[in-house]
Amino acid sequence: MTAAGDDTSETPETVLAKLETLRAKRGYLLPHHGLMAVGEPDLLAAYDQMYSTLTLGTRVLDERTKEIIWLVILTTTSEAIATHHIQRMHEAGGTDAEIEAAVRLAAYARGAEYFNFVRQHWAPHLADYDAVRAYRDGLNSLVAGSGIEPGCVEMALAAAHACQRRWEWVDEHIVGAYREGVAERALLEALSLMMFPGGIPNFVDVAARWQRLILDGRVAASPAFEAWARAPGQGGFDEASGGGDTPRQE
């Protein structure tokens, strides 16, 4: 065990230089950047590479669509420090009205559990109540005239629900994304954006949900994604060690 106050291999000059490089790339700094620069420079480099790939690089999504999805995720997870995404949304051509629409989508996602509440507790008193139909009717009204494309809505809400571990609604929106003709790599990018604000374990689990939708025939996957879904040995350590099946999300 090392004593508090032990020196690191970093000098004040190298720490400040790394932080200035990071500031120039991102446009801002947060305390954890400096903390890693002082004591975990290799971790900072790996973290920055992942963040840059997730956020700053261009993959499949256009910048406006990506920022709409970011804003839905960040609102859903109450990420108050992420105001730079508002600027990025504007720089990508997004409007204040579209930002407000993204906030409404996040709020709708947080309240979706109440459709299931009604199904579980009040359905005997409501003839022909269908939670999914009611949810979809409300969503259609919410996004009408918003300017946000249907495929973007499906991707954003799949990611938002995954952050909250509401797997039934995740399934609904992954299926919806296929129905709207969203490219699989675009959907993957959208879901990957939740890694930092929504948590890596939730990204692991949303991948398992998508895999199950393919295996159950609920979505028509491309050959490459079908091969991924059917590849053996993806059950984690328990499967590899013979310790039992990996638990399914409910």
Sequence and secondary structure as in RCSB ss.txt:
>XXXX:A:sequence
MTAAGDDTSETPETVLAKLETLRAKRGYLLPHHGLMAVGEPDLLAAYDQMYSTLTLGTRVLDERTKEIIWLVILT
TTSEAIATHHIQRMHEAGGTDAEIEAAVRLAAYARGAEYFNFVRQHWAPHLADYDAVRAYRDGLNSLVAGSGIEP
GCVEMALAAAHACQRRWEWVDEHIVGAYREGVAERALLEALSLMMFPGGIPNFVDVAARWQRLILDGRVAASPAF
EAWARAPGQGGFDEASGGGDTPRQE
>XXXX:A:secstr
   TT   S  HHHHHHHHHHHHHHHS   HHHHHHHHH HHHHHHHHHHHIIIIIS  SS HHHHHHHHHHHHH
HTT TT THHHHHHHHTT  HHHHHHHHHHHHHHHHTHHHHHHHHHTGGGSTT  HHHHHHHHHHHHHTTS   H
HHHHHHHHHHHHHTT HHHHHHHHHHHHHTT  HHHHHHHHHTTHHHH HHHHHHHHHHHHHHHHTTSS   HHH
HHHHH S  SHHHHHHTS       
